[in-house]
Amino acid sequence: MNNFTNNSAIIEGGALKYISKRPTAININFYSANSAKYGNNIASYPIRIHLFNATTVFPYNMMFILPNEVSNSQVSQSLKFGLFDADDQECILISTGFFY
């Protein structure tokens, strides 16, 4: 077990960040008082998209139901999406179009 305390990052992963396969023993570490814009303790990459203003969401097939909308027409409302990682943290977007 490792102890990650009082660490900080400017953008992501106050304690640590992984960019490929999730480490197997990541949850047995101790995390305290770490900070970052995204992932105070752990940062990774998005694995799920969520449409905040959908009335019904089917997460496994990525289907969203929007009320009062028909196919082949312009959507009459703004759509707000969020990208979430394996720890259910919302990833943040930076101006260059990359996500963190």
N, C-alpha and C positions, 0 to 999 in steps of 0.2 A: 504494500500500500504506500502511495506517495502523498505528500502533503503540499497542496498548492494554496498559499495564503498571501494576500496583499499584492497580487500581480495585476498588471494592467496592460491593455493594448489600445492603440488609437482607434482601430476599427473593429477587429474581430478576435475572439478567443482570448479572454483575459488570462486564463490558465493554459489552455492548449487548443490547437486546431488540427483537425485531420482532413485530408483531401481525397482519400480513396476509401479503402475498407475501414469500417469502424473498429477501433482497437477492442479486443475481447475483454480486457480488465478495466475498462474506462470508468465503470461505476463503483469500483471498490476504493477509489482514491478519495481523499478528503479535500474539499474545496471550501474556502472561506475568504470573504472580502475581496474577491477578484472583480475587475471591471473592464468593460468594453462596450462600444455602441451595439454590437451584436455578440451574444454569447459571453456573458460575464465569466462563466467557467469554461464552457466547451463551445467551439464553433465547428461547423462542418459544411455541408452543402444541402441545397433543397432537394427533398424527395417527394413533396406533395404540394399541390396548388389548391388554394381555397378561394372561392368566390364569395365575398362577404355579403353581398346583397341578393343572393339567390334564396328562394323560399325553400327549396329542397336540394340537397346535395347527395349524390351517390359517389362516395369517395373511391370505390374500387374501379369503376369504369369511367371516372372523370366526367360524368354527365351532370349538368346543372339545369335546374328548371327556373325560368324567369317568368313571373306573372305577367299576363297581358301582352306577351310578345308572340309574334308569328314568324314562321320561317320565311326566308327571302325578303325580309323587310329590314329597314334600319332600326337598330335598337333605340328605344326612346329614353333610356336611362343610362347614367354613367355606370360603368362596371368597375368594381374595386376588387383586385386580386391580391392574394398574399402567397408568398412562397415560404414553406415551412420545412425545417430539418427533422432529423430522427428524434430529437429531443422536444419536438413540438414548439420550437422557438421560431418566430417569424424572422426570416432573413431580411436584411435591408438592402436597398438599391442605392448605388452611387451614380453620379451624373454621367459617367462614361458608359453606362449600360450594363456594367458587371454587377453581380450580386455578391453580398457578403452576409 
